């Protein structure tokens, strides 16, 4: 007997509906609507399933007709979702957005909120969020976007501090379930939550160069008790005269497993001051993004009395975007990350020599060394998600030089895109000649903790006659 989808039991059919309607916990609203239009039985089933309608994607409409349609959609989804927790993806561009006002009336059901809006709207939206009751909210991501039609418009400034606005707090009534908070660009300044105790993940991502936090505010962020994942901005330390103003001794973050440090050019001093401020004994992954400088001076004087910490649990050091580790930062990085077993390069969009600055620091004569130093004595894996041609050329010096000193790299892991290119070019042949295992890394699941290493597929090992081909999506 042939079984069609229409003859499946309702429970199984509903499972298929949920699988079709959700991708990475985000609802595909078009699929939900289409399923409800297939047949009468499917419509009855979909309308009787509030979870299918609990994710709302809303974009501020333009014009009366579009506004009517958008409001009808919002009200329809809210009504059909029953009492289910709501997952929201919102883009707001209007000062008096009726759809957002309706959604705010149901804030007690918010479970996740991903919000994009123009910077001028930030004070208005933060005011609404300050009054919102959000007992179920677990996830919040807020980002400001360009105000003009040019998609390349700069969103980096001026900062709210320079215009005399803010800062503004949100959720003054409490957010007892909030675990994930990500603030981008102007939202860093405009969307400061009042309550931080429940957070496990906190990300700051900003283009501003003068975002001020007071020492007491920094101390509050660094002492969130359950924090396991943190991305911090070097700019927070720039205008604080002395790290002792934050805390007389290094602040211990006992549960932190992932630490990301983002900065701009010339921010290596702030990286040193960050490591003088905090102690992160359980961190397994350290990411440096846009960390570079040309300083040749001694470390900042305000951290002289604080001993360097060795991250004994550190497994992975990751460099992202523009990274050119200066001669001032290099000794600290060498000491702090000496237990590193894996280093990841995702610096392909940069013209800065990330590999050279970390693993091939310049000799006294200003030239690349012919015999690379052993910077990380336990390093056995190198991961290349994206590198420029200069970094690829530096590998020709680095890998053979380490092998000659008995510190061979045992494993090379390639990102999917770079794998398809390298394995069809001379790079693949050269890696095989170096007798290293070659792996290809799957795209990471965005819901996986950032200290978890993604799945990797072995495509060649020494002694293999054939190689497995990288799988493309």
Secondary structure, DSSP 8 states (H G I E B T S, - for coil): ----GGGS-HHHHHHHHHHHHEETTEE-HHHHHHHHTS-HHHHHHHHT-GGGG-EEEEE---SHHHHHHHHHHHHHHHHHTTT--EEEEEEE--TT-HHHHHHHTTGGGEEEEEEEEEGGGHHHHHHHHHH---TT--EEEEEEE-SSS-TT---S-S-GGGGT----EE-TT--TT--EEEEETTHHHH-EES--TT-SEEEEE---S-----HHHHHHHHT-TT--EEEEETHHHHT-S-GGGT-SS-EE-TT--EEEEE--BT-HHHHHHHHHHEE-TT--EEEEES-B----S---GGGTTS-----TT--EEEEESS-B--HHHHHHHHHHTTT--EEEEE-TT--S-HHHHHHS---TTSS--SS---SSTT--EEEEEE--HHHHHHHHHHHHHHHHTT----EEEE-HHHHHHHTTSHHHHHHHHTT-EEEEE----TTS-TTS---EEEEE-TT-SS-------
